[in-house]
Amino acid sequence: METTLSQTIAQSLAEQIVAGQLEPGRKLDEMSLAARFNVSRSPVRDALHELVTTQLVEYFPRRGFAVAHIEPTKLEDMFEAASEMEALAARMCALRASAADRSRIEFLHKQASAALDRNDVKAYAALNEDFHLAIYAGARNKTIEEMAINLRQRLAPFRLRVFFSPDRVQTSLSEHDAIVQAILAQNSGDAAQAMRDHSTGSVMNVMQHFSKILPNEAEPRRRRIRS
């Protein structure tokens, strides 16, 4: 799917916010951003509204947009919700996926493995996204699919910040293998647990990283996330 100009701007700003380059409370002026990105105000405004939905940016009537204060507990709550939604999608996928769905999931997993073999982490990242989307689609429930995609998009800037760690990428592939085997065997319980374990690993990785830059961070609430 082609990325729009506003999405490109939103992604750039999101990466800067997550990296701490745009500090909480900082005003985001449409005119200044339009000049910086060499665009009109319209795509900038669309990008800022998109970031409001991810809760990285806040909008104040008559005052405009500002970088939001990221609350560690709220971030972890979002990851926990995403983890459970992903587990539900995997469970439903194991039960309902068509033969074509299962073939696509297996194909994407093999392609991702090949990408890592040639050390192409960028290709792996793209295939990783397609892999998760294929599982959502295989659940054959539009509400689950849309909710899972929404949460994934909201958390993407945080996940990407630590995604390219070599250890995490290799672990991710191994976790994907367990998910794939469970889905191919149509074992819904194992598929859900494998996906939950995978998501929990991502949560721990992200929260450990952001504990260094987010205020008042405590240890991740492992008991809440694990089943």
Secondary structure, 3 states (H helix, E strand, C coil): CCCCHHHHHHHHHHHHHHCCCCCCCCEECHHHHHHHHCCCHHHHHHHHHHHHHCCCEEEECCCEEEECCCCHHHHHHHHHHHHHHHHHHHHHHHHHCCHHHHHHHHHHHHHHHHHHHCCCHHHHHHHHHHHHHHHHHHCCCHHHHHHHHHHHHHHHHHHHHHHCCHHHHHHHHHHHHHHHHHHHCCCHHHHHHHHHHHHHHHHHHHHHHHCCCCCCCCCCCHHHHCC
